[in-house]
Structures are given as structure tokens and as C-alpha cells.
Amino acid sequence: MLVVMKRDATKAQIDAVVERIKEFGITPVPLPGAERTAIGTFGTTSRAAADAVESLPGVAEVVPVSRPFKLASREVIAEDTVVRLGAVAVGGGVPLAVIAGPCAVESRELVLETARAVKGAGGSALRGGACWPRRARRQACRS
């Protein structure tokens, strides 16, 4: 379930809701927002738990959420997520960020050459595999 608190809910009211949810063996996760706080939950939610929480002071509504990834749902976070990679923004309706690079970082020179090529092709960010260099992978494959 998702408990949406009223805009003017106090910290004490939010804490009381969190404690009441815990009494039902459910894990509450307070999610403070710009305008109000929501409280997401993990665990099986009974109708009794929802009813008990819905009547507490400061609660605007209790929304049943049965689908996966509820913390990333629009019910919890209405605005688009934007991830910042230095000066590059990814998501949130900004232009597409192209991120490219080698599957294996073999040398500083090769990474710099690749970075120039990525930038020249309009790429926004460089990524490089940090696993095995190709030479080591080839040697491991031969054994």
C-alpha cells in the first residue's frame, strides 16, 4: 500500500503512521516529497492494516499498490527521474544522451582515442568496461 499524507501533516503524525504500519509486520518507507510525504510499504498488506492507517490523523488517503516496483511508480514519484552524469542529464525529457565506449579498457591512450571519437560522433558520455582487458580474456580462453 501507499499512504499519502496531507500537505500539512506534522512529523509526529508521519512517525505515528510509520509505527502503526510496523505493528502489522509491514516495512514502511517514508518518501518525503516537495509538497507532501508518502509512505510506501513492503510486505503483505491486509485490509485491516489499510483501514487502521487510513483513520490516523494526517493521512489523506491509502492507495492499494499490488504491482512490482512500487517505489518507482507514478503513484509514488509523479515527476520524471533525471540522473546527472556531471554536466549531462539523462531522462526527464531532455535530449537523448548517447553513452558509448570500449568493452574493455586496455590503455590510457586507447581510452582517450575512443573518448575523442565518441565526442566527435555526438556522444554525451564515455563508459568503459572495467572487467578483463582483451589480452587477459584471450589468454584465459586459451587455457
C-alpha positions as CSV (number, residue, x, y, z in Angstrom):
1,M,0.0,0.0,0.0
2,L,0.9,3.6,-0.4
3,V,-0.1,6.0,2.4
4,V,-0.4,9.6,1.1
5,M,-0.1,12.1,3.9
6,K,-1.9,15.5,3.9
7,R,0.2,18.5,2.9
8,D,0.1,19.9,6.4
9,A,0.9,16.6,8.1
10,T,3.3,17.0,11.0
11,K,6.5,14.9,11.7
12,A,4.7,13.4,14.7
13,Q,1.8,12.3,12.5
14,I,4.1,10.8,10.0
15,D,6.0,9.0,12.7
16,A,2.8,7.7,14.2
17,V,1.7,6.3,10.8
18,V,5.1,4.6,10.4
19,E,4.9,3.0,13.8
20,R,1.3,1.8,13.2
21,I,2.3,0.2,9.9
22,K,5.2,-1.6,11.7
23,E,2.6,-3.1,14.2
24,F,1.2,-5.2,11.2
25,G,4.7,-6.6,10.4
26,I,4.9,-4.4,7.3
27,T,8.0,-2.4,6.5
28,P,7.3,1.3,5.9
29,V,9.4,3.6,3.8
30,P,8.8,7.3,4.2
31,L,9.2,9.2,0.9
32,P,9.3,12.9,1.6
33,G,8.3,14.9,-1.5
34,A,8.3,18.6,-2.5
35,E,4.7,19.1,-1.4
36,R,3.8,16.1,0.9
37,T,5.2,12.9,2.3
38,A,4.1,9.5,1.1
39,I,4.8,6.2,2.9
40,G,5.5,3.2,0.7
41,T,5.3,-0.3,2.2
42,F,7.0,-3.7,1.7
43,G,5.3,-6.8,2.8
44,T,1.8,-8.3,2.5
45,T,-0.7,-5.6,3.3
46,S,-4.1,-6.7,4.8
47,R,-7.3,-4.7,4.5
48,A,-7.2,-4.3,8.4
49,A,-3.8,-2.6,8.1
50,A,-5.0,-0.2,5.5
51,D,-8.2,0.6,7.5
52,A,-6.1,1.2,10.7
53,V,-3.8,3.6,8.9
54,E,-6.4,5.4,6.9
55,S,-8.1,6.7,10.0
56,L,-5.0,8.2,11.6
57,P,-4.5,12.0,11.8
58,G,-2.6,13.5,8.9
59,V,-3.5,10.7,6.4
60,A,-5.0,11.9,3.1
61,E,-5.6,8.5,1.5
62,V,-4.4,4.9,1.4
63,V,-3.8,3.6,-2.1
64,P,-3.5,-0.2,-2.6
65,V,-0.5,-0.9,-4.8
66,S,-0.1,-4.5,-5.9
67,R,2.2,-4.2,-8.8
68,P,6.0,-4.6,-8.6
69,F,8.4,-1.7,-8.4
70,K,6.0,0.5,-6.5
71,L,8.7,2.8,-5.3
72,A,9.4,3.8,-8.9
73,S,5.7,4.1,-9.8
74,R,3.9,7.3,-10.8
75,E,1.9,6.9,-7.6
76,V,5.0,7.5,-5.5
77,I,7.1,9.7,-7.7
78,A,5.0,11.8,-10.1
79,E,7.8,13.6,-11.9
80,D,10.3,12.1,-14.3
81,T,13.6,10.8,-12.9
82,V,16.7,12.7,-14.1
83,V,20.1,11.2,-13.5
84,R,23.1,13.6,-13.7
85,L,26.4,12.4,-15.0
86,G,28.5,15.5,-14.4
87,A,27.0,18.1,-16.7
88,V,25.0,15.6,-18.7
89,A,21.4,15.0,-17.7
90,V,19.8,11.6,-18.6
91,G,16.0,11.3,-18.6
92,G,13.2,13.8,-17.8
93,G,12.5,14.8,-21.4
94,V,16.0,16.2,-22.0
95,P,17.5,15.3,-25.4
96,L,18.8,11.8,-25.8
97,A,22.2,11.2,-24.1
98,V,24.4,8.8,-26.1
99,I,26.9,7.0,-23.9
100,A,29.5,4.9,-25.6
101,G,32.9,3.4,-25.1
102,P,35.1,0.3,-25.3
103,C,34.1,-3.1,-23.9
104,A,37.5,-3.3,-22.2
105,V,39.8,-0.6,-21.1
106,E,43.2,-1.7,-22.4
107,S,45.3,1.5,-22.1
108,R,45.1,5.2,-21.4
109,E,45.9,6.1,-25.0
110,L,43.1,3.8,-26.4
111,V,40.5,5.3,-23.9
112,L,41.5,8.9,-24.9
113,E,41.3,8.0,-28.6
114,T,37.9,6.4,-28.0
115,A,36.7,9.4,-26.0
116,R,37.6,11.7,-28.8
117,A,35.7,9.5,-31.3
118,V,32.6,9.3,-29.0
119,K,32.6,13.1,-28.6
120,G,33.2,13.6,-32.3
121,A,30.2,11.4,-33.1
122,G,28.0,13.5,-30.8
123,G,28.2,11.3,-27.7
124,S,27.4,12.8,-24.3
125,A,29.4,10.5,-22.0
126,L,32.1,7.8,-22.1
127,R,31.9,4.4,-20.5
128,G,34.5,1.7,-20.4
129,G,34.3,-1.9,-19.3
130,A,36.4,-2.5,-16.2
131,C,36.4,-6.2,-16.4
132,W,39.2,-8.0,-18.1
133,P,41.4,-6.5,-20.7
134,R,41.1,-8.4,-24.0
135,R,44.6,-9.8,-23.8
136,A,43.8,-11.4,-20.4
137,R,40.5,-12.7,-21.7
138,R,42.1,-14.2,-24.8
139,Q,44.8,-15.9,-22.6
140,A,42.1,-17.2,-20.2
141,C,40.1,-18.6,-23.2
142,R,43.2,-20.5,-24.4
143,S,43.8,-22.3,-21.1
